[in-house]
Amino acid sequence: MYFSAAPDLASAEIARDITAKMAVLAYVVGRCLEQAPAALREDETFIRLIDGLAEGTGRIGRALDERNQNRLSVILGELRSFERILFLRFG
């Protein structure tokens, strides 16, 4: 999720959009873990990345509730990093 400008966190529509996208990401992360081969599910790095993604998607709601643009930006940056490392390391 990339924004050309900071999203207006006071907008209910934008908050719903972000929340919906984070729900999709949380679902995909869960499916990745479920469908991963047993050896991969035992890989410490893989699990740390999956856990980081899952935890990050859970923190989005708090940032939205607080209308905290800085917190949202940090969380999205963390999620982007986890996703990139996961893809580069595990495909």
Short mmCIF file of the C-alpha atoms (twelve columns), coordinates in Angstrom:
data_MODEL
# 
_entry.id   MODEL 
# 
loop_
_atom_site.group_PDB 
_atom_site.id 
_atom_site.type_symbol 
_atom_site.label_atom_id 
_atom_site.label_alt_id 
_atom_site.label_comp_id 
_atom_site.label_asym_id 
_atom_site.label_seq_id 
_atom_site.Cartn_x 
_atom_site.Cartn_y 
_atom_site.Cartn_z 
_atom_site.pdbx_PDB_model_num 
ATOM 1  C CA . MET A 1  0.000   0.000   0.000  1 
ATOM 2  C CA . TYR A 2  1.629   3.173   -1.195 1 
ATOM 3  C CA . PHE A 3  0.303   6.675   -0.766 1 
ATOM 4  C CA . SER A 4  1.373   9.667   -2.853 1 
ATOM 5  C CA . ALA A 5  0.461   11.819  0.149  1 
ATOM 6  C CA . ALA A 6  -0.297  11.030  3.774  1 
ATOM 7  C CA . PRO A 7  -3.776  9.518   3.988  1 
ATOM 8  C CA . ASP A 8  -6.416  11.456  5.906  1 
ATOM 9  C CA . LEU A 9  -6.846  9.181   8.908  1 
ATOM 10 C CA . ALA A 10 -9.925  11.138  9.972  1 
ATOM 11 C CA . SER A 11 -11.696 9.826   6.864  1 
ATOM 12 C CA . ALA A 12 -13.830 6.791   7.679  1 
ATOM 13 C CA . GLU A 13 -13.588 5.663   4.047  1 
ATOM 14 C CA . ILE A 14 -9.792  5.665   4.091  1 
ATOM 15 C CA . ALA A 15 -9.687  3.905   7.461  1 
ATOM 16 C CA . ARG A 16 -12.049 1.192   6.129  1 
ATOM 17 C CA . ASP A 17 -9.907  0.803   3.014  1 
ATOM 18 C CA . ILE A 18 -6.709  0.397   5.032  1 
ATOM 19 C CA . THR A 19 -8.426  -1.992  7.444  1 
ATOM 20 C CA . ALA A 20 -9.760  -4.112  4.567  1 
ATOM 21 C CA . LYS A 21 -6.349  -4.283  2.922  1 
ATOM 22 C CA . MET A 22 -4.721  -5.318  6.187  1 
ATOM 23 C CA . ALA A 23 -7.353  -8.051  6.617  1 
ATOM 24 C CA . VAL A 24 -6.460  -9.392  3.175  1 
ATOM 25 C CA . LEU A 25 -2.758  -9.289  4.020  1 
ATOM 26 C CA . ALA A 26 -3.386  -11.092 7.330  1 
ATOM 27 C CA . TYR A 27 -5.361  -13.775 5.464  1 
ATOM 28 C CA . VAL A 28 -2.604  -14.228 2.861  1 
ATOM 29 C CA . VAL A 29 0.058   -14.450 5.561  1 
ATOM 30 C CA . GLY A 30 -1.969  -17.108 7.357  1 
ATOM 31 C CA . ARG A 31 -2.394  -19.086 4.141  1 
ATOM 32 C CA . CYS A 32 1.344   -18.848 3.442  1 
ATOM 33 C CA . LEU A 33 2.047   -20.390 6.807  1 
ATOM 34 C CA . GLU A 34 -0.613  -23.085 6.356  1 
ATOM 35 C CA . GLN A 35 0.616   -24.070 2.894  1 
ATOM 36 C CA . ALA A 36 4.342   -23.890 3.600  1 
ATOM 37 C CA . PRO A 37 6.186   -27.205 3.529  1 
ATOM 38 C CA . ALA A 38 6.971   -28.667 6.948  1 
ATOM 39 C CA . ALA A 39 10.667  -27.839 6.644  1 
ATOM 40 C CA . LEU A 40 9.866   -24.216 5.927  1 
ATOM 41 C CA . ARG A 41 7.451   -24.006 8.867  1 
ATOM 42 C CA . GLU A 42 10.384  -25.025 11.040 1 
ATOM 43 C CA . ASP A 43 12.722  -22.401 9.566  1 
ATOM 44 C CA . GLU A 44 13.367  -19.763 12.220 1 
ATOM 45 C CA . THR A 45 13.746  -16.924 9.723  1 
ATOM 46 C CA . PHE A 46 10.567  -17.830 7.858  1 
ATOM 47 C CA . ILE A 47 8.564   -17.964 11.083 1 
ATOM 48 C CA . ARG A 48 10.041  -14.667 12.321 1 
ATOM 49 C CA . LEU A 49 9.056   -12.962 9.049  1 
ATOM 50 C CA . ILE A 50 5.548   -14.453 9.060  1 
ATOM 51 C CA . ASP A 51 5.096   -13.496 12.718 1 
ATOM 52 C CA . GLY A 52 6.316   -9.964  11.982 1 
ATOM 53 C CA . LEU A 53 3.807   -9.591  9.168  1 
ATOM 54 C CA . ALA A 54 0.967   -10.961 11.285 1 
ATOM 55 C CA . GLU A 55 1.842   -8.762  14.243 1 
ATOM 56 C CA . GLY A 56 2.185   -5.678  12.058 1 
ATOM 57 C CA . THR A 57 -1.215  -6.126  10.447 1 
ATOM 58 C CA . GLY A 58 -2.683  -6.337  13.940 1 
ATOM 59 C CA . ARG A 59 -1.134  -3.005  14.965 1 
ATOM 60 C CA . ILE A 60 -2.666  -1.070  12.077 1 
ATOM 61 C CA . GLY A 61 -6.011  -0.758  13.861 1 
ATOM 62 C CA . ARG A 62 -4.467  1.032   16.814 1 
ATOM 63 C CA . ALA A 63 -2.717  3.540   14.566 1 
ATOM 64 C CA . LEU A 64 -6.004  4.195   12.793 1 
ATOM 65 C CA . ASP A 65 -7.924  4.538   16.072 1 
ATOM 66 C CA . GLU A 66 -5.361  7.044   17.321 1 
ATOM 67 C CA . ARG A 67 -5.209  8.738   13.906 1 
ATOM 68 C CA . ASN A 68 -1.466  8.484   14.308 1 
ATOM 69 C CA . GLN A 69 0.092   9.087   10.899 1 
ATOM 70 C CA . ASN A 70 3.632   8.478   12.158 1 
ATOM 71 C CA . ARG A 71 2.746   5.111   13.697 1 
ATOM 72 C CA . LEU A 72 0.912   4.080   10.528 1 
ATOM 73 C CA . SER A 73 3.887   5.042   8.394  1 
ATOM 74 C CA . VAL A 74 6.310   3.084   10.576 1 
ATOM 75 C CA . ILE A 75 4.097   -0.016  10.589 1 
ATOM 76 C CA . LEU A 76 3.638   0.076   6.814  1 
ATOM 77 C CA . GLY A 77 7.398   0.434   6.385  1 
ATOM 78 C CA . GLU A 78 7.979   -2.566  8.631  1 
ATOM 79 C CA . LEU A 79 5.412   -4.607  6.727  1 
ATOM 80 C CA . ARG A 80 7.057   -3.681  3.435  1 
ATOM 81 C CA . SER A 81 10.446  -4.776  4.788  1 
ATOM 82 C CA . PHE A 82 9.119   -8.097  6.078  1 
ATOM 83 C CA . GLU A 83 7.390   -8.780  2.755  1 
ATOM 84 C CA . ARG A 84 10.472  -7.950  0.701  1 
ATOM 85 C CA . ILE A 85 12.774  -10.099 2.812  1 
ATOM 86 C CA . LEU A 86 10.276  -12.957 2.770  1 
ATOM 87 C CA . PHE A 87 10.043  -12.804 -1.027 1 
ATOM 88 C CA . LEU A 88 13.794  -12.463 -1.578 1 
ATOM 89 C CA . ARG A 89 14.633  -15.241 0.856  1 
ATOM 90 C CA . PHE A 90 11.858  -17.715 0.155  1 
ATOM 91 C CA . GLY A 91 10.301  -16.690 -3.175 1 
# 
